[in-house]
Each structure stands twice: as C-alpha cells, then as structure tokens.
Amino acid sequence: MKKSEESLGAFWDEWKKETEELEKSTQEMVEKIKREAKEKNKILEERWDAINKYKVKVTKCYLVQIFNENLNEIKSEYSFEPTKKDAEAVGYKIVEQLVDEELNSPEIK
C-alpha cells in the first residue's frame, strides 16, 4: 500500500508541476497577444487619423471618347462641363485638333 501511495503522490506532484507550467505558458501567451493587439490598435489608430485628414469629393464628369471609323478608340478625356452637350462640344474640339494634326493644317480660330 505504501508503494502505491508514493506512486500516487509522485503522479500528483508531476500533475501539479505540469499544470503550473501550462498556466505560466498560457499567461505568457495571453500577455504576448495583448502586446500585439495594442501595437496593432496603435497602428490602426494612426492610420485612421491619417485617413481622416483627407476628404473625398465626387464631381460629376463625362468621359469623352473619340473613335475612328472602325470604332477603335483614338483618344479619351474627362470633361467637367456641366452638361452632356457641353461635354460633346469638348469632344468635337478634340476631333478638330486631331484632324488639324492629321492634315498638318494650321488651327482655325
């Protein structure tokens, strides 16, 4: 009986030792995770502050595209004119410039 009590005592001593090591290891992992989380939060806060310094403004604009007779795009440009008709006028001005360049003719004003 005495031998089995010693064996049982050794088992519980080993169990207690392993439990303490696991608790210590777990605590170290928790502390490491907390440190990493604080670092990531700091980075995210800095990033958010930097993002908030900028403002985004969406302006209505028209994409003016110039195509040749084969419907291949020759040139494209954005127009911030207030109406579609005004944007088309920008497109026709671009066409005039392209034709003048193609024909090597001086601009007509």
Secondary structure, 3 states (H helix, E strand, C coil): CHHHHHHHHHHHHHHHHHHHHHHHHHHHHHHHHHHHHHHHHHHHHHHHHHHCCCCCCCCCCEEEEEECCCCCEEEEEEECCCCHHHHHHHHHHHHHHHHHHHHCCCCCC
